[in-house]
Amino acid sequence: MELLSQDVGSSVELNNVLMVADGDKVVTGQPTVKGAKVKATVMEQGRGKKVIVLKYKPKTRYSKKTGHRQQYTRLSIDKIIPGK
């Protein structure tokens, strides 16, 4: 998940749930499932692998190389509360 402003070991409650599946029963939202929540614990804050971005224009001797590392939060899902 993208970087959250929570400390490692703290609990997080996610309210924007798009779909809940329990065996054969599947509930999809329009756009979200009302009343559905996910409780999770923050395990780690980190940075992903470096992605190289290269801009190049032929015949003009122009090239520019940059990199990007996306920050992320690793979550451990504790409980899924299905909605209506």
Residue frames relative to the residue before (quaternion, step in Angstrom):
aa qw qx qy qz dx dy dz
M 1.0000 0.0000 0.0000 0.0000 0.00 0.00 0.00
E 0.6007 -0.5502 0.4228 0.3970 3.56 -1.17 0.48
L 0.6939 -0.5088 0.3240 0.3932 3.54 -1.25 0.50
L 0.1422 -0.7641 0.6267 0.0554 3.56 -0.91 1.04
S 0.4468 -0.7011 0.4888 0.2644 3.58 -1.10 0.62
Q 0.4117 0.6802 -0.4876 0.3605 3.58 0.88 1.02
D 0.4802 -0.6499 0.5033 0.3060 3.57 -1.20 0.53
V 0.6016 -0.5516 0.4350 0.3803 3.55 -1.26 0.48
G 0.7689 0.3092 -0.2622 0.4944 3.58 -0.86 1.01
S 0.5985 0.5582 -0.3799 0.4311 3.61 1.19 -0.22
S 0.4494 -0.6828 0.5063 0.2747 3.57 -1.23 0.43
V 0.1772 -0.7713 0.6089 0.0551 3.53 -1.17 0.78
E 0.1657 -0.7631 0.6155 0.1072 3.58 -1.08 0.73
L 0.1626 -0.7922 0.5858 0.0531 3.56 -0.67 1.16
N 0.2179 -0.8226 0.5191 0.0797 3.58 -0.70 1.14
N 0.6697 0.4876 -0.3052 0.4697 3.61 1.11 -0.56
V 0.0884 0.8022 -0.5753 0.1328 3.57 0.18 1.34
L 0.3004 -0.7940 0.5078 0.1465 3.59 -0.68 1.12
M 0.8080 -0.0156 0.0500 0.5868 3.59 1.05 -0.75
V 0.1024 -0.7630 0.6354 0.0606 3.56 -1.15 0.73
A 0.0391 -0.7959 0.6041 -0.0123 3.58 -0.81 1.05
D 0.0210 0.7784 -0.6255 0.0502 3.56 -0.92 1.01
G 0.8028 -0.1383 0.0528 0.5776 3.56 0.02 1.29
D 0.8079 -0.1775 0.1662 0.5369 3.58 -0.62 -1.15
K 0.6215 0.5462 -0.3388 0.4480 3.60 1.23 -0.34
V 0.0047 0.7947 -0.6039 0.0618 3.57 -0.66 1.18
V 0.0668 -0.7820 0.6196 0.0087 3.56 -0.85 1.03
T 0.0870 -0.7845 0.6132 0.0319 3.57 -0.78 1.07
G 0.4197 -0.7306 0.4924 0.2182 3.54 -1.10 0.73
Q 0.2801 -0.7366 0.5924 0.1675 3.50 -1.36 0.27
P 0.4362 -0.4833 -0.6084 0.4539 1.93 0.79 2.32
T 0.7606 0.2840 -0.1983 0.5491 3.64 1.16 -0.34
V 0.5213 -0.6062 0.4943 0.3412 3.58 -1.27 0.39
K 0.3955 -0.7368 0.4984 0.2285 3.58 -0.67 1.11
G 0.8325 0.2130 -0.1773 0.4798 3.55 -0.92 0.94
A 0.5600 0.6047 -0.3981 0.4028 3.60 1.20 -0.13
K 0.0137 -0.7913 0.6103 -0.0347 3.55 -1.01 0.89
V 0.1772 -0.7446 0.6320 0.1214 3.53 -1.27 0.49
K 0.1675 -0.7715 0.6081 0.0835 3.54 -0.82 1.04
A 0.0255 0.8115 -0.5779 0.0833 3.56 -0.77 1.09
T 0.3148 -0.7105 0.5965 0.2007 3.55 -1.36 0.31
V 0.4328 -0.6894 0.5196 0.2596 3.56 -0.98 0.90
M 0.2030 -0.8061 0.5502 0.0790 3.56 -0.68 1.15
E 0.8145 -0.0584 0.1173 0.5652 3.58 0.93 -0.88
Q 0.1874 -0.7080 0.6643 0.1494 3.54 -1.27 0.57
G 0.1500 0.8249 -0.5286 0.1328 3.60 -0.63 0.99
R 0.3993 -0.6673 0.5669 0.2717 3.50 -1.39 -0.24
G 0.4647 -0.7033 0.4767 0.2494 3.54 -1.00 0.87
K 0.7093 -0.4171 0.3429 0.4532 3.52 -1.34 -0.12
K 0.5465 -0.6253 0.4488 0.3299 3.54 -1.17 0.62
V 0.1938 -0.7505 0.6253 0.0904 3.53 -1.04 0.95
I 0.2793 -0.7686 0.5559 0.1490 3.58 -0.75 1.06
V 0.1246 -0.7672 0.6276 0.0445 3.55 -0.93 1.02
L 0.0444 -0.8117 0.5819 -0.0235 3.56 -0.66 1.11
K 0.1263 -0.7592 0.6356 0.0605 3.55 -0.83 1.07
Y 0.0467 0.8095 -0.5788 0.0863 3.56 -0.85 0.97
K 0.0511 -0.7691 0.6367 0.0234 3.55 -0.98 0.89
P 0.3567 -0.7587 0.4988 0.2200 3.57 -0.57 1.08
K 0.8319 0.2662 -0.2173 0.4357 3.54 -1.33 0.54
T 0.7130 0.4140 -0.2818 0.4908 3.64 1.19 0.02
R 0.4120 -0.7362 0.4393 0.3085 3.58 1.34 0.11
Y 0.4758 0.6493 -0.4524 0.3840 3.56 1.00 0.85
S 0.2312 0.7292 -0.6294 0.1369 3.52 -0.92 0.95
K 0.0442 -0.7880 0.6141 -0.0085 3.54 -1.02 0.84
K 0.1268 -0.7968 0.5901 0.0288 3.55 -0.80 1.08
T 0.0625 0.7805 -0.6181 0.0705 3.57 -0.80 1.06
G 0.2560 -0.7613 0.5748 0.1568 3.56 -1.26 0.30
H 0.1264 -0.7801 0.6095 0.0624 3.55 -1.27 0.41
R 0.0644 -0.7662 0.6383 0.0371 3.57 -1.05 0.83
Q 0.3055 -0.7760 0.5323 0.1455 3.56 -0.58 1.23
Q 0.3372 -0.7234 0.5652 0.2086 3.58 -0.93 0.90
Y 0.0346 -0.8131 0.5808 -0.0184 3.57 -1.04 0.78
T 0.2792 -0.7041 0.6242 0.1914 3.52 -1.41 0.26
R 0.2430 -0.7595 0.5875 0.1376 3.58 -0.78 1.04
L 0.1348 -0.8099 0.5703 0.0254 3.57 -0.76 1.12
S 0.2112 -0.7170 0.6450 0.1591 3.51 -1.29 0.51
I 0.3360 -0.7685 0.5129 0.1828 3.58 -0.55 1.19
D 0.2277 -0.7950 0.5540 0.0961 3.56 -0.74 1.12
K 0.8095 -0.0829 0.1194 0.5688 3.57 0.83 -1.00
I 0.1728 -0.7476 0.6325 0.1056 3.56 -1.12 0.78
I 0.1475 -0.7877 0.5961 0.0488 3.55 -0.69 1.15
P 0.2831 -0.7849 0.5219 0.1773 3.63 -0.35 1.17
G 0.4096 -0.7087 0.5232 0.2371 3.55 -1.15 0.65
K 0.7629 -0.3615 0.2919 0.4495 3.52 -1.26 -0.56
